[in-house]
Amino acid sequence: MKKIDGHVHLIRALAGLNGKGRLTPLGDGKAIFDDGEVIQLIPKGWGTDQVLAENFLKIMEQHEIERAVLLQGSLNGYQNYYSYQVVKRYPEKFSAAFAIDPFAKEAQKIVKRYVEVLGFRALKLEISEGGGLHGYHRPFSLTTESRVGWIMHYLAAYPGFVIVVDYGAAEQSSYQPEALAELARRYPQLDFVVCHLSFPNADRPAQLRNVLQQFAPYQNIAVDLSAVQDIEGERSNAFPYPRSQQDVLCAKEFLGAKRLVWGTDSPWSATFNRYEQLATWLEASQLFTPSELHAVMYANAERIYFKPDHIEAFRQSEDLALKNFRCP
């Protein structure tokens, strides 16, 4: 079966930041936050402090993954430029989104550079309280914050541009599914992807149904299914993850199979469940017909992230900043 992993994080230089402070590598895939929490960020055998494209290509080959989508987040530190280098080096294998802190002084300059010069046609807004902007900024809304508004108005000139949003869990100040529905209404020419199926909880199905009912009228909203197992607290011995299956069935009911994107959220999620399991659980669950499964595992990600004009924008891009650089 053809597969595109729709949610992957490569790490060239680990320098994470969230509400727990900086994330510093310790070797052997481990890292420590400034508050003292130690995590196993990278699965054993994938790398010590890095997950480079060449290593992940081996994992993709091993598990018959044809292509992957590279996303960014504060947890690992933005890997924007490395993602650009990877897509230029392996255009047949990867697409990528860049990330931005809209509160950065030069945010507008950064956005223009990544779109107009480097050819990106996808943006990741990692705003979650747990792993993103709400962990170290005051709470803000995607629909009323003027700094975000400028970005959205600018990107609206690029039909088909993809906005990927992780707004975290319902108990976090960053949680705002209603904002995604409003953005989709305001910008019908853009595609929106909500990460992690909006952080479901199988014990509260009404909450997920409410979110999906808000999304349902807008065909330009899709959801990715990455890390649902982590969120539901399901580990390898629960394969193929009955709680996660309940969530996905709900999403299929309200959105249909053509608005669901499979992904793994590797590397971190592959420390809780083996990548092999993450790559096969939907097939094992038998929730979808063969044509629906093809859409979820491959065709939807291809339609959203690998648009021909997006691929061409990357192909034609040239970074004059490096070309013109001279050591003093």
C-alpha positions as CSV (number, residue, x, y, z in Angstrom):
1,M,0.0,0.0,0.0
2,K,1.3,3.5,-0.9
3,K,1.8,5.7,2.1
4,I,2.7,9.3,2.8
5,D,3.6,10.1,6.4
6,G,1.7,13.4,6.9
7,H,3.4,14.5,10.1
8,V,7.1,14.1,10.6
9,H,9.7,16.2,12.5
10,L,13.4,16.1,11.4
11,I,15.9,17.4,13.8
12,R,19.3,18.8,12.8
13,A,19.9,21.0,15.8
14,L,17.7,20.3,18.9
15,A,16.9,23.6,20.6
16,G,13.4,23.3,21.9
17,L,11.4,25.9,23.8
18,N,8.0,25.7,25.6
19,G,6.5,26.7,28.9
20,K,9.1,24.4,30.6
21,G,12.0,26.4,29.2
22,R,14.7,25.2,26.8
23,L,15.0,21.6,25.8
24,T,18.6,20.5,25.8
25,P,19.9,17.2,24.2
26,L,21.5,14.7,26.5
27,G,22.5,12.0,24.0
28,D,21.0,8.6,23.4
29,G,17.8,10.3,22.2
30,K,17.1,11.9,25.6
31,A,16.6,15.6,26.3
32,I,16.0,17.7,29.4
33,F,13.8,20.8,29.9
34,D,14.9,23.6,32.1
35,D,12.4,22.7,34.7
36,G,14.1,19.3,35.1
37,E,11.8,17.0,33.1
38,V,13.7,14.4,31.1
39,I,12.1,12.9,28.0
40,Q,13.0,10.2,25.5
41,L,12.5,12.3,22.4
42,I,14.1,10.1,19.8
43,P,13.7,6.3,19.5
44,K,16.7,4.2,20.1
45,G,18.6,3.5,16.9
46,W,17.3,6.6,15.1
47,G,20.0,9.0,16.3
48,T,21.5,10.4,19.4
49,D,20.6,14.1,19.3
50,Q,19.4,14.3,15.7
51,V,16.9,12.8,13.2
52,L,18.4,13.6,9.9
53,A,16.8,13.0,6.5
54,E,19.2,10.3,5.5
55,N,18.3,8.3,8.6
56,F,14.6,8.8,8.2
57,L,14.7,7.8,4.6
58,K,16.0,4.4,5.8
59,I,13.0,4.1,8.1
60,M,10.7,5.1,5.3
61,E,12.2,2.4,3.0
62,Q,11.9,-0.2,5.8
63,H,8.2,0.5,6.3
64,E,7.3,1.2,2.6
65,I,6.6,4.9,3.1
66,E,6.8,6.6,-0.2
67,R,6.9,10.3,0.9
68,A,6.7,12.4,4.1
69,V,5.6,15.9,5.2
70,L,8.0,17.8,7.4
71,L,6.4,20.0,10.0
72,Q,7.9,22.3,12.7
73,G,7.3,23.0,16.3
74,S,8.8,24.7,19.3
75,L,9.3,21.4,21.1
76,N,12.3,20.6,18.9
77,G,13.1,24.1,17.9
78,Y,12.2,25.3,14.4
79,Q,14.0,23.3,11.7
80,N,12.9,25.6,8.9
81,Y,16.0,26.0,6.9
82,Y,17.1,22.4,7.3
83,S,13.7,21.4,6.0
84,Y,14.3,23.6,3.0
85,Q,17.6,22.0,2.4
86,V,16.0,18.5,2.6
87,V,13.3,19.3,0.2
88,K,15.8,20.7,-2.3
89,R,17.9,17.6,-1.9
90,Y,15.1,15.0,-2.0
91,P,12.2,16.7,-3.9
92,E,10.6,13.4,-4.8
93,K,10.5,12.3,-1.1
94,F,9.6,15.3,1.0
95,S,7.3,18.4,1.3
96,A,7.7,20.8,4.1
97,A,6.0,23.6,6.1
98,F,7.9,26.4,7.8
99,A,7.0,27.7,11.2
100,I,6.8,31.3,12.5
101,D,6.5,33.1,15.8
102,P,4.2,36.0,14.7
103,F,5.4,38.0,17.7
104,A,9.0,38.1,16.4
105,K,10.0,41.6,15.4
106,E,10.9,40.4,11.9
107,A,8.0,38.0,11.4
108,Q,6.8,39.7,8.2
109,K,10.3,39.6,6.7
110,I,10.6,35.9,7.6
111,V,7.3,35.0,6.1
112,K,8.0,36.8,2.9
113,R,11.5,35.1,2.6
114,Y,10.2,31.6,3.1
115,V,7.3,32.1,0.7
116,E,8.8,34.3,-2.0
117,V,12.4,33.3,-1.9
118,L,12.5,29.7,-0.6
119,G,9.3,28.6,-2.2
120,F,7.4,27.2,0.8
121,R,3.6,26.8,0.3
122,A,2.8,25.5,3.8
123,L,3.0,27.1,7.2
124,K,2.8,25.4,10.6
125,L,1.3,27.4,13.4
126,E,2.3,25.5,16.6
127,I,0.3,27.5,19.1
128,S,-0.4,24.9,21.7
129,E,0.2,25.6,25.4
130,G,2.0,22.3,25.8
131,G,4.5,22.5,23.0
132,G,4.1,25.9,21.3
133,L,3.5,29.6,21.4
134,H,1.0,29.7,24.2
135,G,3.6,28.2,26.5
136,Y,5.7,31.3,26.4
137,H,3.3,34.1,25.1
138,R,0.2,35.6,26.4
139,P,-3.0,33.9,25.2
140,F,-4.2,35.1,21.7
141,S,-6.8,34.2,19.2
142,L,-6.0,33.2,15.6
143,T,-8.9,35.3,14.4
144,T,-8.3,38.5,16.3
145,E,-4.5,38.8,16.8
146,S,-3.4,41.4,14.3
147,R,0.0,39.8,13.8
148,V,-1.6,36.6,12.7
149,G,-4.1,38.5,10.6
150,W,-1.3,40.1,8.6
151,I,0.1,36.6,7.8
152,M,-3.3,35.3,6.8
153,H,-4.0,38.2,4.5
154,Y,-0.6,37.8,2.9
155,L,-0.9,34.1,2.3
156,A,-4.4,34.5,0.9
157,A,-2.7,35.7,-2.3
158,Y,-1.4,32.1,-2.8
159,P,-4.4,29.9,-3.5
160,G,-3.9,26.4,-2.2
161,F,-1.5,27.5,0.5
162,V,-1.7,25.1,3.4
163,I,-2.0,26.3,7.0
164,V,-1.3,23.5,9.6
165,V,-2.4,24.3,13.1
166,D,-1.8,22.5,16.4
167,Y,-3.8,24.3,19.1
168,G,-3.4,21.7,21.8
169,A,-5.8,20.0,24.2
170,A,-9.2,21.3,25.5
171,E,-7.8,22.2,28.9
172,Q,-5.2,24.5,27.4
173,S,-5.6,28.2,26.8
174,S,-4.5,27.6,23.2
175,Y,-7.5,25.4,22.3
176,Q,-9.6,27.2,19.7
177,P,-11.3,24.9,17.1
178,E,-13.9,27.7,16.5
179,A,-11.1,29.9,15.3
180,L,-10.2,27.3,12.6
181,A,-13.8,27.2,11.4
182,E,-13.8,31.0,11.2
183,L,-10.5,31.1,9.3
184,A,-11.7,28.5,6.8
185,R,-14.8,30.6,6.2
186,R,-12.8,33.8,5.7
187,Y,-10.2,32.2,3.5
188,P,-11.8,29.6,1.2
189,Q,-8.9,29.7,-1.1
190,L,-6.5,28.2,1.6
191,D,-6.3,24.7,2.9
192,F,-6.3,24.1,6.7
193,V,-5.1,21.0,8.5
194,V,-5.8,20.5,12.2
195,C,-3.2,18.3,13.9
196,H,-3.8,15.3,16.1
197,L,-7.6,15.1,15.4
198,S,-8.1,18.1,17.7
199,F,-6.8,16.2,20.7
200,P,-9.7,13.7,21.2
201,N,-10.7,12.0,24.4
202,A,-12.7,8.8,23.9
203,D,-14.3,9.3,27.3
204,R,-15.8,12.6,26.0
205,P,-17.1,11.8,22.5
206,A,-19.5,14.8,22.6
207,Q,-16.5,17.2,22.7
208,L,-15.0,15.8,19.5
209,R,-18.4,15.7,17.8
210,N,-18.9,19.3,18.6
211,V,-15.5,20.2,17.0
212,L,-16.1,18.2,13.9
213,Q,-19.6,19.6,13.5
214,Q,-17.9,23.1,13.3
215,F,-15.4,21.8,10.7
216,A,-17.9,19.8,8.6
217,P,-19.3,22.7,6.5
218,Y,-15.8,23.8,5.3
219,Q,-14.3,21.5,2.7
220,N,-10.9,23.3,3.1
221,I,-10.5,21.9,6.6
222,A,-8.8,18.4,7.0
223,V,-7.5,16.8,10.2
224,D,-4.4,14.7,10.6
225,L,-4.5,11.6,12.8
226,S,-1.0,11.7,14.2
227,A,-0.2,11.0,17.9
228,V,-3.9,10.1,18.6
229,Q,-2.5,7.0,20.4
230,D,-0.3,9.2,22.7
231,I,-3.2,11.5,23.5
232,E,-5.4,8.6,24.3
233,G,-2.7,6.9,26.5
234,E,-2.5,3.8,24.3
235,R,0.8,2.0,24.0
236,S,2.1,-0.9,22.0
237,N,0.2,-3.6,23.9
238,A,-3.1,-1.8,22.9
239,F,-2.5,-2.2,19.2
240,P,-4.6,-1.5,17.1
241,Y,-5.8,1.0,19.6
242,P,-9.5,0.8,20.3
243,R,-9.8,4.2,21.8
244,S,-8.1,5.8,18.8
245,Q,-10.4,3.8,16.5
246,Q,-13.4,5.3,18.2
247,D,-12.0,8.8,17.6
248,V,-11.3,8.1,13.9
249,L,-14.7,6.6,13.3
250,C,-16.2,9.8,14.7
251,A,-14.0,11.9,12.3
252,K,-15.0,9.7,9.4
253,E,-18.7,10.2,10.2
254,F,-18.5,14.0,10.2
255,L,-15.8,14.7,7.7
256,G,-15.6,11.6,5.5
257,A,-12.4,9.7,4.6
258,K,-11.2,12.3,2.1
259,R,-10.5,14.9,4.9
260,L,-8.4,12.6,7.1
261,V,-4.6,12.5,6.8
262,W,-2.5,9.7,8.3
263,G,0.7,10.7,10.0
264,T,2.9,9.6,12.9
265,D,4.3,12.7,14.6
266,S,7.7,11.0,14.6
267,P,10.2,10.9,16.2
268,W,8.6,11.4,19.6
269,S,5.4,9.4,19.0
270,A,7.6,6.5,17.8
271,T,9.1,6.3,21.4
272,F,5.6,5.3,22.8
273,N,4.6,3.0,20.0
274,R,6.8,1.3,17.4
275,Y,6.8,3.0,14.0
276,E,5.7,-0.2,12.4
277,Q,2.5,-0.1,14.5
278,L,1.9,3.6,13.7
279,A,2.2,2.8,10.0
280,T,-0.2,-0.2,10.1
281,W,-2.8,0.4,12.8
282,L,-5.4,1.9,10.5
283,E,-5.1,-1.0,8.1
284,A,-5.4,-3.4,11.0
285,S,-8.4,-1.6,12.4
286,Q,-10.5,-2.3,9.2
287,L,-12.3,1.0,9.7
288,F,-12.1,1.9,6.0
289,T,-12.8,0.4,2.6
290,P,-9.7,-0.1,0.4
291,S,-10.4,3.1,-1.5
292,E,-11.0,5.0,1.7
293,L,-7.8,3.6,3.2
294,H,-5.8,4.7,0.1
295,A,-7.2,8.2,0.6
296,V,-6.3,8.4,4.3
297,M,-2.9,6.9,3.9
298,Y,-1.8,8.5,0.7
299,A,-4.1,10.4,-1.6
300,N,-5.2,13.1,0.8
301,A,-1.7,14.1,1.8
302,E,-0.7,14.1,-1.8
303,R,-3.6,16.4,-2.7
304,I,-3.0,18.8,0.1
305,Y,0.8,18.9,0.5
306,F,2.2,17.9,-2.9
307,K,0.3,20.2,-5.3
308,P,2.2,20.4,-8.6
309,D,2.6,24.2,-8.3
310,H,3.9,23.8,-4.7
311,I,6.5,21.3,-5.9
312,E,7.5,23.6,-8.7
313,A,7.9,26.6,-6.3
314,F,10.4,24.6,-4.3
315,R,12.2,23.5,-7.5
316,Q,12.6,27.0,-8.8
317,S,13.7,28.5,-5.5
318,E,17.3,29.8,-5.0
319,D,18.6,31.2,-1.8
320,L,20.7,34.2,-2.7
321,A,21.5,34.8,0.9
322,L,23.9,31.9,0.8
323,K,25.0,32.5,-2.8
324,N,26.1,36.0,-2.0
325,F,27.6,35.4,1.4
326,R,31.3,36.2,1.8
327,C,33.3,35.8,5.0
328,P,34.7,39.2,6.1
